[in-house]
């Protein structure tokens, strides 16, 4: 069984990876991640 906290962590990581892929051209947003 996957705990809700672990599931939330995975979702947050997925969102971060998507944000990183869309903001790699800007460069400034890399510092936030």
Residue, then its C-alpha position, 0 to 999 in steps of 0.5 A: x500500500x502507498x501512503x497518502x504522504x508518499x503519493x503526495x511526494x511523488x506528485x510534487x516531484x512530477x510537478x517539479x520535473x514538469x516545471x523544470x522542463x518548461x522553465x529550463x530556457x529561462x534559467x532564473x527559475x532553476x534556482x527556485x527548484 
